[in-house]
Amino acid sequence: MWKRRITLLALGTALLAGCDTAPPPGIVPVRPFQLTRYEGRWYEIARLDHRFERGLTAVSADYSLNPDGSIRVVNRGYDPAIAGWREAVGKAWFNGLSDVASLRVSFFGPFYGGYHVAALDPDYRWSVVVGPDKDYLWLLARDKQPPAAAKTALLAVASKLKVPADQLIWVEQNRADN
């Protein structure tokens, strides 16, 4: 019995060690960063494909400060396949100083992934977010249909990060109920 517990503990430790929350090589998180200005709703303008958002439209993310100092993350998107909304609620913590836009976020208990703001408009109108590696990239904006200048800036950052624009999925943001 005790051998099984030690094996499970070792397996759990190994799994947690594999949850990398540091920025990927070449990604420098934004600094200075102000959470109070970042809080609120962001619309997903474009993303790289991954299974947990595949097919979703009208995707948004809401960020708010929890009483314990963590950040509440609510990701929501419309799934045409089920004609309904899918939502995931998570919790994020800063990886270090709170003025550095590098966080670890979890939607699944003790398993964390990296969330790194690689670029941010000075007025906090758009941001470029990279996950635990460059296979996870989100172009976010405060407006469902950001101005052309914002899209140009977002694409310039994606290009600088060496993310091919032809692989970006442009998210439909035409629902009135988001």
C-alpha positions, 0 to 999 in steps of 0.5 A: 500500500505504501509503495503505491502511494509513493509511486503515485506521489512520484508520478504526480510530482513528475507531471507537475514538473512538466508543467512549464510556466516560464516564458518560451525562449525569445519571449520577453513578457511586458514590463511594466504591467498593470493588472488593474488596466488589464482586467476586464473583457478581451476579445480573441481576434486571432489564434493558432489552432489547438483542440480546446478552442477548435471551432469556437467563435465569439471567444472572449476572456475576462480577467478579474482579481480574486480576494486571495490575490489570484486572477480569475480567468473566464474563457468563453466561446460559442460552439456552433456544433452544439449551438451553445456556449462553452466556458472554462473558469480558471485561476492565474498567479504571477510567476514573479513580480506583479509588474511583469506580464508572466503568469501561470494559469490553471483550468484543471486543478494543480496543472498550470500552463504559461500565459505571457503577454509578449506585447501590449498597446500602451492604452491596453487596447490590444495584446499578444499572448504566448502560452508555454511555447510559441505553438500557443498564440492569441491576438486579443483586443478590447473591441470585437472589431479592432481598428485596422491599425490595431490589426496591423500592430498585432500582425507585426508582433506575430511576425516578429515572434516568427509566427506565420500569419497564414496559420492564424485563425481569425475569430468571428466576433459577430454575435450580439450576445457576447 
